[in-house]
Amino acid sequence: MNKRKVIHWLPRILSIAFVLFLSLFALDVFTEYSGWDLVLALFMHLMPSLVFLAVVAISWKYDLVGAIVFFAFAVFYIYAAGFGRPWTWYAFISGPSFIVAIFFFISWLQKKKSGE
């Protein structure tokens, strides 16, 4: 596989992995709820993942959208979590989002340079 294809596919694969990672946080509802409350709680906990799935779908064609949204989310999470938290809070959520944003941006630059 050549470098160009790797740069094209890497942000897409990493963004899907990031969505799956975020979805893991919804699993805690199974210990707290049952019945229709469980369904509603699971849906609510999966809302961020569903939003990111929509972003991934749009970013599949428009790399710059993915770069902007994933970067904005990383910055937003740092502000929303507050500055008094351990560094791991930021590293495990904002870190992957920053990485995905960088790869989408590199992919966008590559396409722009080649005239696609």
C-alpha positions as MATLAB code, in Angstrom:
seq = 'MNKRKVIHWLPRILSIAFVLFLSLFALDVFTEYSGWDLVLALFMHLMPSLVFLAVVAISWKYDLVGAIVFFAFAVFYIYAAGFGRPWTWYAFISGPSFIVAIFFFISWLQKKKSGE';
ca = [
       0.000    0.000    0.000;
       1.483    3.336   -0.974;
       1.841    6.373    1.266;
      -1.012    8.239   -0.416;
      -3.516    5.476    0.317;
      -2.334    5.177    3.915;
      -2.826    8.909    4.433;
      -6.295    8.607    2.900;
      -7.456    5.634    4.974;
      -5.753    6.269    8.307;
      -8.047    9.084    9.549;
     -11.136    7.157    8.473;
     -10.104    4.001   10.318;
      -8.980    5.945   13.396;
     -12.212    7.952   13.490;
     -14.274    4.757   13.469;
     -12.072    3.362   16.250;
     -12.599    6.609   18.195;
     -16.386    6.291   17.848;
     -16.214    2.700   19.085;
     -14.057    3.836   22.014;
     -16.582    6.529   22.952;
     -19.370    3.960   22.687;
     -17.734    1.860   25.397;
     -18.698    4.504   27.943;
     -22.371    3.718   27.298;
     -22.005    0.205   28.676;
     -22.369    1.378   32.261;
     -26.144    1.720   31.768;
     -26.559   -2.060   31.861;
     -25.799   -2.141   35.581;
     -28.122    0.729   36.480;
     -31.274    0.309   34.370;
     -33.635   -2.321   33.018;
     -36.497   -2.486   30.539;
     -37.448    0.662   28.664;
     -35.364    2.767   31.030;
     -32.352    0.812   29.793;
     -33.229    1.475   26.147;
     -33.664    5.195   26.777;
     -30.486    5.451   28.868;
     -28.483    3.527   26.263;
     -29.775    5.812   23.502;
     -28.868    8.907   25.512;
     -25.394    7.578   26.299;
     -24.814    6.730   22.633;
     -25.847   10.183   21.337;
     -22.249   11.495   21.153;
     -21.241    8.381   19.228;
     -24.145    8.817   16.822;
     -23.171   12.440   16.236;
     -19.591   11.388   15.570;
     -20.795    8.688   13.178;
     -22.546   11.409   11.188;
     -19.337   13.455   11.255;
     -17.346   10.436   10.047;
     -19.826    9.933    7.198;
     -19.468   13.571    6.118;
     -15.707   13.517    6.638;
     -15.405   10.487    4.397;
     -15.754   12.855    1.452;
     -14.822   16.194    3.039;
     -11.608   15.712    5.011;
     -11.487   19.307    6.202;
     -14.836   18.883    7.983;
     -13.378   15.966    9.930;
     -10.264   17.944   10.793;
     -12.276   20.894   12.079;
     -14.887   18.913   14.030;
     -12.449   16.502   15.692;
     -10.131   19.388   16.614;
     -13.048   21.442   17.959;
     -14.247   18.486   20.032;
     -10.792   17.971   21.525;
     -10.586   21.618   22.564;
     -14.198   21.617   23.805;
     -13.589   18.536   25.954;
     -10.597   20.162   27.632;
     -12.661   23.231   28.506;
     -15.736   21.215   29.502;
     -13.769   18.861   31.766;
     -12.045   21.776   33.456;
      -8.401   22.415   34.042;
      -8.118   20.815   37.475;
      -8.349   17.224   36.258;
      -5.541   14.690   35.933;
      -3.774   14.779   32.567;
      -5.143   11.315   31.726;
      -8.648   12.774   31.409;
      -7.429   14.857   28.510;
      -5.038   12.309   27.034;
      -7.596    9.540   26.597;
     -10.410   11.622   25.110;
      -8.871   14.739   23.569;
      -5.652   13.012   22.523;
      -7.198   10.590   20.030;
      -9.490   13.328   18.765;
      -6.481   15.597   18.105;
      -4.697   12.757   16.316;
      -7.701   12.047   14.092;
      -8.004   15.773   13.333;
      -4.344   15.966   12.336;
      -4.643   12.975   10.010;
      -7.803   14.352    8.395;
      -5.981   17.654    7.877;
      -2.976   15.899    6.312;
      -5.329   13.951    4.048;
      -7.053   17.187    3.039;
      -3.691   18.835    2.281;
      -2.674   15.843    0.186;
      -5.883   15.993   -1.848;
      -5.573   19.751   -2.252;
      -1.983   19.393   -3.445;
      -2.878   16.697   -5.974;
      -5.881   18.670   -7.225;
      -8.621   16.229   -6.246;
];
